[in-house]
């Protein structure tokens, strides 16, 4: 994926880094984003990106207790 495309949706980008990023990736974000941005991602998390382990970790780290359910995709019923 091209950097411009990845950065075109900051919430998705941050959610992917929070779920799949390495320690080095997260350290690279230090000073660029802060607690408010992480909380915004959690409050508006795109469905289908977070796994339960990452979701639980980040919610506990930012004081969201009890941890809310993972965001889910809704499918249209026929």
mmCIF file of the N, C-alpha and C atoms, coordinates in Angstrom:
data_MODEL
# 
_entry.id   MODEL 
# 
loop_
_atom_site.group_PDB 
_atom_site.id 
_atom_site.type_symbol 
_atom_site.label_atom_id 
_atom_site.label_alt_id 
_atom_site.label_comp_id 
_atom_site.label_asym_id 
_atom_site.label_entity_id 
_atom_site.label_seq_id 
_atom_site.pdbx_PDB_ins_code 
_atom_site.Cartn_x 
_atom_site.Cartn_y 
_atom_site.Cartn_z 
_atom_site.occupancy 
_atom_site.B_iso_or_equiv 
_atom_site.pdbx_formal_charge 
_atom_site.auth_seq_id 
_atom_site.auth_comp_id 
_atom_site.auth_asym_id 
_atom_site.auth_atom_id 
_atom_site.pdbx_PDB_model_num 
ATOM 1   N N  . UNK A 1 1  ? 0.851   -1.176  0.000  1.00 0.00 ? 1  UNK A N  1 
ATOM 2   C CA . UNK A 1 1  ? 0.000   0.000   0.000  1.00 0.00 ? 1  UNK A CA 1 
ATOM 3   C C  . UNK A 1 1  ? 0.898   1.240   0.000  1.00 0.00 ? 1  UNK A C  1 
ATOM 4   N N  . UNK A 1 2  ? 0.487   2.216   -0.757 1.00 0.00 ? 2  UNK A N  1 
ATOM 5   C CA . UNK A 1 2  ? 1.218   3.475   -0.844 1.00 0.00 ? 2  UNK A CA 1 
ATOM 6   C C  . UNK A 1 2  ? 1.027   4.274   0.456  1.00 0.00 ? 2  UNK A C  1 
ATOM 7   N N  . UNK A 1 3  ? 2.081   4.966   0.930  1.00 0.00 ? 3  UNK A N  1 
ATOM 8   C CA . UNK A 1 3  ? 1.957   5.749   2.173  1.00 0.00 ? 3  UNK A CA 1 
ATOM 9   C C  . UNK A 1 3  ? 0.810   6.751   2.140  1.00 0.00 ? 3  UNK A C  1 
ATOM 10  N N  . UNK A 1 4  ? 0.593   7.406   0.994  1.00 0.00 ? 4  UNK A N  1 
ATOM 11  C CA . UNK A 1 4  ? -0.476  8.399   0.908  1.00 0.00 ? 4  UNK A CA 1 
ATOM 12  C C  . UNK A 1 4  ? -1.834  7.767   1.163  1.00 0.00 ? 4  UNK A C  1 
ATOM 13  N N  . UNK A 1 5  ? -2.025  6.569   0.621  1.00 0.00 ? 5  UNK A N  1 
ATOM 14  C CA . UNK A 1 5  ? -3.301  5.871   0.811  1.00 0.00 ? 5  UNK A CA 1 
ATOM 15  C C  . UNK A 1 5  ? -3.450  5.433   2.266  1.00 0.00 ? 5  UNK A C  1 
ATOM 16  N N  . UNK A 1 6  ? -2.383  4.891   2.843  1.00 0.00 ? 6  UNK A N  1 
ATOM 17  C CA . UNK A 1 6  ? -2.434  4.440   4.237  1.00 0.00 ? 6  UNK A CA 1 
ATOM 18  C C  . UNK A 1 6  ? -2.746  5.593   5.183  1.00 0.00 ? 6  UNK A C  1 
ATOM 19  N N  . UNK A 1 7  ? -2.197  6.756   4.903  1.00 0.00 ? 7  UNK A N  1 
ATOM 20  C CA . UNK A 1 7  ? -2.388  7.898   5.784  1.00 0.00 ? 7  UNK A CA 1 
ATOM 21  C C  . UNK A 1 7  ? -3.641  8.709   5.475  1.00 0.00 ? 7  UNK A C  1 
ATOM 22  N N  . UNK A 1 8  ? -4.358  8.340   4.428  1.00 0.00 ? 8  UNK A N  1 
ATOM 23  C CA . UNK A 1 8  ? -5.559  9.088   4.069  1.00 0.00 ? 8  UNK A CA 1 
ATOM 24  C C  . UNK A 1 8  ? -6.687  8.898   5.088  1.00 0.00 ? 8  UNK A C  1 
ATOM 25  N N  . UNK A 1 9  ? -6.636  7.818   5.856  1.00 0.00 ? 9  UNK A N  1 
ATOM 26  C CA . UNK A 1 9  ? -7.620  7.577   6.905  1.00 0.00 ? 9  UNK A CA 1 
ATOM 27  C C  . UNK A 1 9  ? -6.860  7.308   8.206  1.00 0.00 ? 9  UNK A C  1 
ATOM 28  N N  . UNK A 1 10 ? -6.583  8.369   8.980  1.00 0.00 ? 10 UNK A N  1 
ATOM 29  C CA . UNK A 1 10 ? -5.766  8.206   10.186 1.00 0.00 ? 10 UNK A CA 1 
ATOM 30  C C  . UNK A 1 10 ? -6.314  7.206   11.196 1.00 0.00 ? 10 UNK A C  1 
ATOM 31  N N  . UNK A 1 11 ? -7.639  7.123   11.341 1.00 0.00 ? 11 UNK A N  1 
ATOM 32  C CA . UNK A 1 11 ? -8.202  6.173   12.303 1.00 0.00 ? 11 UNK A CA 1 
ATOM 33  C C  . UNK A 1 11 ? -7.883  4.735   11.906 1.00 0.00 ? 11 UNK A C  1 
ATOM 34  N N  . UNK A 1 12 ? -8.023  4.417   10.632 1.00 0.00 ? 12 UNK A N  1 
ATOM 35  C CA . UNK A 1 12 ? -7.687  3.067   10.177 1.00 0.00 ? 12 UNK A CA 1 
ATOM 36  C C  . UNK A 1 12 ? -6.199  2.797   10.350 1.00 0.00 ? 12 UNK A C  1 
ATOM 37  N N  . UNK A 1 13 ? -5.383  3.777   9.969  1.00 0.00 ? 13 UNK A N  1 
ATOM 38  C CA . UNK A 1 13 ? -3.940  3.614   10.092 1.00 0.00 ? 13 UNK A CA 1 
ATOM 39  C C  . UNK A 1 13 ? -3.548  3.323   11.537 1.00 0.00 ? 13 UNK A C  1 
ATOM 40  N N  . UNK A 1 14 ? -4.061  4.135   12.457 1.00 0.00 ? 14 UNK A N  1 
ATOM 41  C CA . UNK A 1 14 ? -3.727  3.940   13.874 1.00 0.00 ? 14 UNK A CA 1 
ATOM 42  C C  . UNK A 1 14 ? -4.243  2.599   14.386 1.00 0.00 ? 14 UNK A C  1 
ATOM 43  N N  . UNK A 1 15 ? -5.440  2.209   13.985 1.00 0.00 ? 15 UNK A N  1 
ATOM 44  C CA . UNK A 1 15 ? -5.981  0.915   14.425 1.00 0.00 ? 15 UNK A CA 1 
ATOM 45  C C  . UNK A 1 15 ? -5.085  -0.233  13.964 1.00 0.00 ? 15 UNK A C  1 
ATOM 46  N N  . UNK A 1 16 ? -4.608  -0.164  12.726 1.00 0.00 ? 16 UNK A N  1 
ATOM 47  C CA . UNK A 1 16 ? -3.702  -1.204  12.239 1.00 0.00 ? 16 UNK A CA 1 
ATOM 48  C C  . UNK A 1 16 ? -2.391  -1.214  13.014 1.00 0.00 ? 16 UNK A C  1 
ATOM 49  N N  . UNK A 1 17 ? -1.843  -0.036  13.294 1.00 0.00 ? 17 UNK A N  1 
ATOM 50  C CA . UNK A 1 17 ? -0.587  0.025   14.059 1.00 0.00 ? 17 UNK A CA 1 
ATOM 51  C C  . UNK A 1 17 ? -0.819  -0.512  15.464 1.00 0.00 ? 17 UNK A C  1 
ATOM 52  N N  . UNK A 1 18 ? -1.937  -0.152  16.076 1.00 0.00 ? 18 UNK A N  1 
ATOM 53  C CA . UNK A 1 18 ? -2.236  -0.614  17.428 1.00 0.00 ? 18 UNK A CA 1 
ATOM 54  C C  . UNK A 1 18 ? -2.425  -2.123  17.475 1.00 0.00 ? 18 UNK A C  1 
ATOM 55  N N  . UNK A 1 19 ? -2.867  -2.718  16.393 1.00 0.00 ? 19 UNK A N  1 
ATOM 56  C CA . UNK A 1 19 ? -3.104  -4.163  16.368 1.00 0.00 ? 19 UNK A CA 1 
ATOM 57  C C  . UNK A 1 19 ? -1.889  -4.947  15.881 1.00 0.00 ? 19 UNK A C  1 
ATOM 58  N N  . UNK A 1 20 ? -1.269  -4.476  14.821 1.00 0.00 ? 20 UNK A N  1 
ATOM 59  C CA . UNK A 1 20 ? -0.219  -5.257  14.167 1.00 0.00 ? 20 UNK A CA 1 
ATOM 60  C C  . UNK A 1 20 ? 1.177   -4.655  14.271 1.00 0.00 ? 20 UNK A C  1 
ATOM 61  N N  . UNK A 1 21 ? 1.282   -3.448  14.817 1.00 0.00 ? 21 UNK A N  1 
ATOM 62  C CA . UNK A 1 21 ? 2.567   -2.771  14.875 1.00 0.00 ? 21 UNK A CA 1 
ATOM 63  C C  . UNK A 1 21 ? 3.544   -3.421  15.836 1.00 0.00 ? 21 UNK A C  1 
ATOM 64  N N  . UNK A 1 22 ? 4.804   -3.250  15.542 1.00 0.00 ? 22 UNK A N  1 
ATOM 65  C CA . UNK A 1 22 ? 5.867   -3.723  16.422 1.00 0.00 ? 22 UNK A CA 1 
ATOM 66  C C  . UNK A 1 22 ? 6.168   -2.646  17.462 1.00 0.00 ? 22 UNK A C  1 
ATOM 67  N N  . UNK A 1 23 ? 7.002   -2.988  18.411 1.00 0.00 ? 23 UNK A N  1 
ATOM 68  C CA . UNK A 1 23 ? 7.442   -2.005  19.397 1.00 0.00 ? 23 UNK A CA 1 
ATOM 69  C C  . UNK A 1 23 ? 8.092   -0.819  18.691 1.00 0.00 ? 23 UNK A C  1 
ATOM 70  N N  . UNK A 1 24 ? 8.863   -1.100  17.658 1.00 0.00 ? 24 UNK A N  1 
ATOM 71  C CA . UNK A 1 24 ? 9.515   -0.034  16.903 1.00 0.00 ? 24 UNK A CA 1 
ATOM 72  C C  . UNK A 1 24 ? 8.493   0.876   16.224 1.00 0.00 ? 24 UNK A C  1 
ATOM 73  N N  . UNK A 1 25 ? 7.437   0.274   15.682 1.00 0.00 ? 25 UNK A N  1 
ATOM 74  C CA . UNK A 1 25 ? 6.369   1.066   15.055 1.00 0.00 ? 25 UNK A CA 1 
ATOM 75  C C  . UNK A 1 25 ? 5.720   1.993   16.079 1.00 0.00 ? 25 UNK A C  1 
ATOM 76  N N  . UNK A 1 26 ? 5.428   1.453   17.255 1.00 0.00 ? 26 UNK A N  1 
ATOM 77  C CA . UNK A 1 26 ? 4.770   2.252   18.290 1.00 0.00 ? 26 UNK A CA 1 
ATOM 78  C C  . UNK A 1 26 ? 5.697   3.346   18.806 1.00 0.00 ? 26 UNK A C  1 
ATOM 79  N N  . UNK A 1 27 ? 6.977   3.047   18.939 1.00 0.00 ? 27 UNK A N  1 
ATOM 80  C CA . UNK A 1 27 ? 7.935   4.068   19.368 1.00 0.00 ? 27 UNK A CA 1 
ATOM 81  C C  . UNK A 1 27 ? 8.044   5.181   18.332 1.00 0.00 ? 27 UNK A C  1 
ATOM 82  N N  . UNK A 1 28 ? 7.925   4.827   17.062 1.00 0.00 ? 28 UNK A N  1 
ATOM 83  C CA . UNK A 1 28 ? 7.999   5.831   15.998 1.00 0.00 ? 28 UNK A CA 1 
ATOM 84  C C  . UNK A 1 28 ? 6.836   6.814   16.098 1.00 0.00 ? 28 UNK A C  1 
ATOM 85  N N  . UNK A 1 29 ? 5.714   6.362   16.640 1.00 0.00 ? 29 UNK A N  1 
ATOM 86  C CA . UNK A 1 29 ? 4.553   7.238   16.781 1.00 0.00 ? 29 UNK A CA 1 
ATOM 87  C C  . UNK A 1 29 ? 4.613   8.136   18.008 1.00 0.00 ? 29 UNK A C  1 
ATOM 88  N N  . UNK A 1 30 ? 5.493   7.797   18.971 1.00 0.00 ? 30 UNK A N  1 
ATOM 89  C CA . UNK A 1 30 ? 5.617   8.619   20.164 1.00 0.00 ? 30 UNK A CA 1 
ATOM 90  C C  . UNK A 1 30 ? 5.982   10.041  19.759 1.00 0.00 ? 30 UNK A C  1 
ATOM 91  N N  . UNK A 1 31 ? 5.345   10.989  20.332 1.00 0.00 ? 31 UNK A N  1 
ATOM 92  C CA . UNK A 1 31 ? 5.614   12.381  20.013 1.00 0.00 ? 31 UNK A CA 1 
ATOM 93  C C  . UNK A 1 31 ? 4.815   12.880  18.819 1.00 0.00 ? 31 UNK A C  1 
ATOM 94  N N  . UNK A 1 32 ? 4.276   11.952  18.035 1.00 0.00 ? 32 UNK A N  1 
ATOM 95  C CA . UNK A 1 32 ? 3.446   12.337  16.896 1.00 0.00 ? 32 UNK A CA 1 
ATOM 96  C C  . UNK A 1 32 ? 1.981   12.282  17.295 1.00 0.00 ? 32 UNK A C  1 
ATOM 97  N N  . UNK A 1 33 ? 1.624   11.220  17.986 1.00 0.00 ? 33 UNK A N  1 
ATOM 98  C CA . UNK A 1 33 ? 0.255   11.075  18.491 1.00 0.00 ? 33 UNK A CA 1 
ATOM 99  C C  . UNK A 1 33 ? 0.315   10.902  19.997 1.00 0.00 ? 33 UNK A C  1 
ATOM 100 N N  . UNK A 1 34 ? -0.744  11.289  20.648 1.00 0.00 ? 34 UNK A N  1 
ATOM 101 C CA . UNK A 1 34 ? -0.798  11.196  22.100 1.00 0.00 ? 34 UNK A CA 1 
ATOM 102 C C  . UNK A 1 34 ? -2.020  10.434  22.561 1.00 0.00 ? 34 UNK A C  1 
ATOM 103 N N  . UNK A 1 35 ? -2.253  10.444  23.855 1.00 0.00 ? 35 UNK A N  1 
ATOM 104 C CA . UNK A 1 35 ? -3.377  9.694   24.427 1.00 0.00 ? 35 UNK A CA 1 
ATOM 105 C C  . UNK A 1 35 ? -4.725  10.045  23.812 1.00 0.00 ? 35 UNK A C  1 
ATOM 106 N N  . UNK A 1 36 ? -4.930  11.299  23.482 1.00 0.00 ? 36 UNK A N  1 
ATOM 107 C CA . UNK A 1 36 ? -6.230  11.692  22.909 1.00 0.00 ? 36 UNK A CA 1 
ATOM 108 C C  . UNK A 1 36 ? -6.474  11.003  21.577 1.00 0.00 ? 36 UNK A C  1 
ATOM 109 N N  . UNK A 1 37 ? -5.432  10.892  20.762 1.00 0.00 ? 37 UNK A N  1 
ATOM 110 C CA . UNK A 1 37 ? -5.587  10.225  19.455 1.00 0.00 ? 37 UNK A CA 1 
ATOM 111 C C  . UNK A 1 37 ? -5.855  8.733   19.626 1.00 0.00 ? 37 UNK A C  1 
ATOM 112 N N  . UNK A 1 38 ? -5.162  8.106   20.584 1.00 0.00 ? 38 UNK A N  1 
ATOM 113 C CA . UNK A 1 38 ? -5.415  6.685   20.834 1.00 0.00 ? 38 UNK A CA 1 
ATOM 114 C C  . UNK A 1 38 ? -6.850  6.476   21.309 1.00 0.00 ? 38 UNK A C  1 
ATOM 115 N N  . UNK A 1 39 ? -7.304  7.333   22.206 1.00 0.00 ? 39 UNK A N  1 
ATOM 116 C CA . UNK A 1 39 ? -8.691  7.221   22.691 1.00 0.00 ? 39 UNK A CA 1 
ATOM 117 C C  . UNK A 1 39 ? -9.693  7.428   21.553 1.00 0.00 ? 39 UNK A C  1 
ATOM 118 N N  . UNK A 1 40 ? -9.395  8.368   20.661 1.00 0.00 ? 40 UNK A N  1 
ATOM 119 C CA . UNK A 1 40 ? -10.297 8.589   19.527 1.00 0.00 ? 40 UNK A CA 1 
ATOM 120 C C  . UNK A 1 40 ? -10.407 7.340   18.659 1.00 0.00 ? 40 UNK A C  1 
ATOM 121 N N  . UNK A 1 41 ? -9.280  6.669   18.448 1.00 0.00 ? 41 UNK A N  1 
ATOM 122 C CA . UNK A 1 41 ? -9.313  5.426   17.668 1.00 0.00 ? 41 UNK A CA 1 
ATOM 123 C C  . UNK A 1 41 ? -10.204 4.398   18.365 1.00 0.00 ? 41 UNK A C  1 
ATOM 124 N N  . UNK A 1 42 ? -10.050 4.271   19.676 1.00 0.00 ? 42 UNK A N  1 
ATOM 125 C CA . UNK A 1 42 ? -10.854 3.298   20.413 1.00 0.00 ? 42 UNK A CA 1 
ATOM 126 C C  . UNK A 1 42 ? -12.334 3.653   20.388 1.00 0.00 ? 42 UNK A C  1 
ATOM 127 N N  . UNK A 1 43 ? -12.653 4.925   20.473 1.00 0.00 ? 43 UNK A N  1 
ATOM 128 C CA . UNK A 1 43 ? -14.050 5.354   20.470 1.00 0.00 ? 43 UNK A CA 1 
ATOM 129 C C  . UNK A 1 43 ? -14.696 5.216   19.097 1.00 0.00 ? 43 UNK A C  1 
ATOM 130 N N  . UNK A 1 44 ? -13.882 5.250   18.046 1.00 0.00 ? 44 UNK A N  1 
ATOM 131 C CA . UNK A 1 44 ? -14.399 5.185   16.672 1.00 0.00 ? 44 UNK A CA 1 
ATOM 132 C C  . UNK A 1 44 ? -13.735 4.054   15.895 1.00 0.00 ? 44 UNK A C  1 
ATOM 133 N N  . UNK A 1 45 ? -13.446 2.979   16.581 1.00 0.00 ? 45 UNK A N  1 
ATOM 134 C CA . UNK A 1 45 ? -12.682 1.881   15.981 1.00 0.00 ? 45 UNK A CA 1 
ATOM 135 C C  . UNK A 1 45 ? -13.403 1.274   14.778 1.00 0.00 ? 45 UNK A C  1 
ATOM 136 N N  . UNK A 1 46 ? -12.663 1.154   13.679 1.00 0.00 ? 46 UNK A N  1 
ATOM 137 C CA . UNK A 1 46 ? -13.255 0.501   12.519 1.00 0.00 ? 46 UNK A CA 1 
ATOM 138 C C  . UNK A 1 46 ? -13.410 -0.998  12.794 1.00 0.00 ? 46 UNK A C  1 
ATOM 139 N N  . UNK A 1 47 ? -14.536 -1.571  12.411 1.00 0.00 ? 47 UNK A N  1 
ATOM 140 C CA . UNK A 1 47 ? -14.734 -3.003  12.644 1.00 0.00 ? 47 UNK A CA 1 
ATOM 141 C C  . UNK A 1 47 ? -13.789 -3.846  11.797 1.00 0.00 ? 47 UNK A C  1 
ATOM 142 N N  . UNK A 1 48 ? -13.414 -4.996  12.367 1.00 0.00 ? 48 UNK A N  1 
ATOM 143 C CA . UNK A 1 48 ? -12.635 -5.971  11.614 1.00 0.00 ? 48 UNK A CA 1 
ATOM 144 C C  . UNK A 1 48 ? -11.131 -5.801  11.671 1.00 0.00 ? 48 UNK A C  1 
ATOM 145 N N  . UNK A 1 49 ? -10.626 -4.811  12.412 1.00 0.00 ? 49 UNK A N  1 
ATOM 146 C CA . UNK A 1 49 ? -9.174  -4.620  12.477 1.00 0.00 ? 49 UNK A CA 1 
ATOM 147 C C  . UNK A 1 49 ? -8.611  -5.171  13.779 1.00 0.00 ? 49 UNK A C  1 
ATOM 148 N N  . UNK A 1 50 ? -9.159  -4.769  14.901 1.00 0.00 ? 50 UNK A N  1 
ATOM 149 C CA . UNK A 1 50 ? -8.626  -5.203  16.192 1.00 0.00 ? 50 UNK A CA 1 
ATOM 150 C C  . UNK A 1 50 ? -8.920  -6.672  16.446 1.00 0.00 ? 50 UNK A C  1 
ATOM 151 N N  . UNK A 1 51 ? -7.941  -7.358  17.055 1.00 0.00 ? 51 UNK A N  1 
ATOM 152 C CA . UNK A 1 51 ? -8.200  -8.683  17.605 1.00 0.00 ? 51 UNK A CA 1 
ATOM 153 C C  . UNK A 1 51 ? -8.507  -8.489  19.087 1.00 0.00 ? 51 UNK A C  1 
ATOM 154 N N  . UNK A 1 52 ? -9.012  -9.509  19.732 1.00 0.00 ? 52 UNK A N  1 
ATOM 155 C CA . UNK A 1 52 ? -9.466  -9.359  21.119 1.00 0.00 ? 52 UNK A CA 1 
ATOM 156 C C  . UNK A 1 52 ? -8.314  -8.989  22.051 1.00 0.00 ? 52 UNK A C  1 
ATOM 157 N N  . UNK A 1 53 ? -7.137  -9.546  21.817 1.00 0.00 ? 53 UNK A N  1 
ATOM 158 C CA . UNK A 1 53 ? -5.993  -9.251  22.686 1.00 0.00 ? 53 UNK A CA 1 
ATOM 159 C C  . UNK A 1 53 ? -5.601  -7.771  22.592 1.00 0.00 ? 53 UNK A C  1 
ATOM 160 N N  . UNK A 1 54 ? -5.450  -7.257  21.379 1.00 0.00 ? 54 UNK A N  1 
ATOM 161 C CA . UNK A 1 54 ? -5.083  -5.853  21.191 1.00 0.00 ? 54 UNK A CA 1 
ATOM 162 C C  . UNK A 1 54 ? -6.180  -4.936  21.704 1.00 0.00 ? 54 UNK A C  1 
ATOM 163 N N  . UNK A 1 55 ? -7.412  -5.261  21.408 1.00 0.00 ? 55 UNK A N  1 
ATOM 164 C CA . UNK A 1 55 ? -8.547  -4.452  21.844 1.00 0.00 ? 55 UNK A CA 1 
ATOM 165 C C  . UNK A 1 55 ? -8.566  -4.344  23.367 1.00 0.00 ? 55 UNK A C  1 
ATOM 166 N N  . UNK A 1 56 ? -8.388  -5.465  24.033 1.00 0.00 ? 56 UNK A N  1 
ATOM 167 C CA . UNK A 1 56 ? -8.386  -5.468  25.500 1.00 0.00 ? 56 UNK A CA 1 
ATOM 168 C C  . UNK A 1 56 ? -7.219  -4.652  26.043 1.00 0.00 ? 56 UNK A C  1 
ATOM 169 N N  . UNK A 1 57 ? -6.037  -4.866  25.493 1.00 0.00 ? 57 UNK A N  1 
ATOM 170 C CA . UNK A 1 57 ? -4.852  -4.143  25.950 1.00 0.00 ? 57 UNK A CA 1 
ATOM 171 C C  . UNK A 1 57 ? -5.030  -2.636  25.851 1.00 0.00 ? 57 UNK A C  1 
ATOM 172 N N  . UNK A 1 58 ? -5.383  -2.144  24.682 1.00 0.00 ? 58 UNK A N  1 
ATOM 173 C CA . UNK A 1 58 ? -5.463  -0.693  24.468 1.00 0.00 ? 58 UNK A CA 1 
ATOM 174 C C  . UNK A 1 58 ? -6.592  -0.069  25.282 1.00 0.00 ? 58 UNK A C  1 
ATOM 175 N N  . UNK A 1 59 ? -7.709  -0.761  25.411 1.00 0.00 ? 59 UNK A N  1 
ATOM 176 C CA . UNK A 1 59 ? -8.792  -0.217  26.222 1.00 0.00 ? 59 UNK A CA 1 
ATOM 177 C C  . UNK A 1 59 ? -8.397  -0.136  27.687 1.00 0.00 ? 59 UNK A C  1 
ATOM 178 N N  . UNK A 1 60 ? -7.726  -1.153  28.192 1.00 0.00 ? 60 UNK A N  1 
ATOM 179 C CA . UNK A 1 60 ? -7.274  -1.109  29.583 1.00 0.00 ? 60 UNK A CA 1 
ATOM 180 C C  . UNK A 1 60 ? -6.208  -0.035  29.771 1.00 0.00 ? 60 UNK A C  1 
ATOM 181 N N  . UNK A 1 61 ? -5.301  0.094   28.818 1.00 0.00 ? 61 UNK A N  1 
ATOM 182 C CA . UNK A 1 61 ? -4.236  1.098   28.890 1.00 0.00 ? 61 UNK A CA 1 
ATOM 183 C C  . UNK A 1 61 ? -4.803  2.504   28.986 1.00 0.00 ? 61 UNK A C  1 
ATOM 184 N N  . UNK A 1 62 ? -5.906  2.761   28.301 1.00 0.00 ? 62 UNK A N  1 
ATOM 185 C CA . UNK A 1 62 ? -6.497  4.095   28.293 1.00 0.00 ? 62 UNK A CA 1 
ATOM 186 C C  . UNK A 1 62 ? -7.742  4.207   29.164 1.00 0.00 ? 62 UNK A C  1 
ATOM 187 N N  . UNK A 1 63 ? -7.860  3.296   30.135 1.00 0.00 ? 63 UNK A N  1 
ATOM 188 C CA . UNK A 1 63 ? -8.866  3.428   31.183 1.00 0.00 ? 63 UNK A CA 1 
ATOM 189 C C  . UNK A 1 63 ? -10.296 3.175   30.777 1.00 0.00 ? 63 UNK A C  1 
ATOM 190 N N  . UNK A 1 64 ? -10.483 2.466   29.692 1.00 0.00 ? 64 UNK A N  1 
ATOM 191 C CA . UNK A 1 64 ? -11.857 2.147   29.264 1.00 0.00 ? 64 UNK A CA 1 
ATOM 192 C C  . UNK A 1 64 ? -12.247 0.808   29.879 1.00 0.00 ? 64 UNK A C  1 
ATOM 193 N N  . UNK A 1 65 ? -12.824 0.904   31.103 1.00 0.00 ? 65 UNK A N  1 
ATOM 194 C CA . UNK A 1 65 ? -13.216 -0.299  31.822 1.00 0.00 ? 65 UNK A CA 1 
ATOM 195 C C  . UNK A 1 65 ? -14.662 -0.164  32.252 1.00 0.00 ? 65 UNK A C  1 
ATOM 196 N N  . UNK A 1 66 ? -15.456 -1.160  32.091 1.00 0.00 ? 66 UNK A N  1 
ATOM 197 C CA . UNK A 1 66 ? -15.104 -2.431  31.475 1.00 0.00 ? 66 UNK A CA 1 
ATOM 198 C C  . UNK A 1 66 ? -14.823 -2.244  29.978 1.00 0.00 ? 66 UNK A C  1 
ATOM 199 N N  . UNK A 1 67 ? -14.035 -3.154  29.458 1.00 0.00 ? 67 UNK A N  1 
ATOM 200 C CA . UNK A 1 67 ? -13.679 -3.090  28.039 1.00 0.00 ? 67 UNK A CA 1 
ATOM 201 C C  . UNK A 1 67 ? -14.943 -3.316  27.215 1.00 0.00 ? 67 UNK A C  1 
ATOM 202 N N  . UNK A 1 68 ? -15.254 -2.391  26.305 1.00 0.00 ? 68 UNK A N  1 
ATOM 203 C CA . UNK A 1 68 ? -16.445 -2.574  25.468 1.00 0.00 ? 68 UNK A CA 1 
ATOM 204 C C  . UNK A 1 68 ? -16.251 -3.728  24.478 1.00 0.00 ? 68 UNK A C  1 
ATOM 205 N N  . UNK A 1 69 ? -17.338 -4.234  23.927 1.00 0.00 ? 69 UNK A N  1 
ATOM 206 C CA . UNK A 1 69 ? -17.214 -5.301  22.928 1.00 0.00 ? 69 UNK A CA 1 
ATOM 207 C C  . UNK A 1 69 ? -16.440 -4.811  21.701 1.00 0.00 ? 69 UNK A C  1 
ATOM 208 N N  . UNK A 1 70 ? -15.792 -5.755  21.046 1.00 0.00 ? 70 UNK A N  1 
ATOM 209 C CA . UNK A 1 70 ? -15.110 -5.440  19.790 1.00 0.00 ? 70 UNK A CA 1 
ATOM 210 C C  . UNK A 1 70 ? -16.094 -4.856  18.791 1.00 0.00 ? 70 UNK A C  1 
ATOM 211 N N  . UNK A 1 71 ? -15.662 -3.869  18.013 1.00 0.00 ? 71 UNK A N  1 
ATOM 212 C CA . UNK A 1 71 ? -16.534 -3.371  16.944 1.00 0.00 ? 71 UNK A CA 1 
ATOM 213 C C  . UNK A 1 71 ? -16.799 -4.484  15.937 1.00 0.00 ? 71 UNK A C  1 
ATOM 214 N N  . UNK A 1 72 ? -18.020 -4.570  15.487 1.00 0.00 ? 72 UNK A N  1 
ATOM 215 C CA . UNK A 1 72 ? -18.377 -5.618  14.522 1.00 0.00 ? 72 UNK A CA 1 
ATOM 216 C C  . UNK A 1 72 ? -18.959 -5.010  13.270 1.00 0.00 ? 72 UNK A C  1 
ATOM 217 N N  . UNK A 1 73 ? -18.866 -5.764  12.220 1.00 0.00 ? 73 UNK A N  1 
ATOM 218 C CA . UNK A 1 73 ? -19.476 -5.366  10.957 1.00 0.00 ? 73 UNK A CA 1 
ATOM 219 C C  . UNK A 1 73 ? -20.918 -5.833  10.971 1.00 0.00 ? 73 UNK A C  1 
ATOM 220 N N  . UNK A 1 74 ? -21.761 -5.011  10.403 1.00 0.00 ? 74 UNK A N  1 
ATOM 221 C CA . UNK A 1 74 ? -23.168 -5.397  10.277 1.00 0.00 ? 74 UNK A CA 1 
ATOM 222 C C  . UNK A 1 74 ? -23.422 -5.774  8.830  1.00 0.00 ? 74 UNK A C  1 
ATOM 223 N N  . UNK A 1 75 ? -24.069 -6.892  8.639  1.00 0.00 ? 75 UNK A N  1 
ATOM 224 C CA . UNK A 1 75 ? -24.397 -7.296  7.275  1.00 0.00 ? 75 UNK A CA 1 
ATOM 225 C C  . UNK A 1 75 ? -25.891 -7.055  7.048  1.00 0.00 ? 75 UNK A C  1 
ATOM 226 N N  . UNK A 1 76 ? -26.215 -6.739  5.824  1.00 0.00 ? 76 UNK A N  1 
ATOM 227 C CA . UNK A 1 76 ? -27.608 -6.502  5.450  1.00 0.00 ? 76 UNK A CA 1 
ATOM 228 C C  . UNK A 1 76 ? -28.348 -7.831  5.428  1.00 0.00 ? 76 UNK A C  1 
ATOM 229 N N  . UNK A 1 77 ? -29.493 -7.833  6.028  1.00 0.00 ? 77 UNK A N  1 
ATOM 230 C CA . UNK A 1 77 ? -30.333 -9.035  6.030  1.00 0.00 ? 77 UNK A CA 1 
ATOM 231 C C  . UNK A 1 77 ? -31.239 -8.998  4.806  1.00 0.00 ? 77 UNK A C  1 
ATOM 232 N N  . UNK A 1 78 ? -31.410 -10.163 4.172  1.00 0.00 ? 78 UNK A N  1 
ATOM 233 C CA . UNK A 1 78 ? -32.304 -10.201 2.996  1.00 0.00 ? 78 UNK A CA 1 
ATOM 234 C C  . UNK A 1 78 ? -33.718 -10.430 3.406  1.00 0.00 ? 78 UNK A C  1 
# 
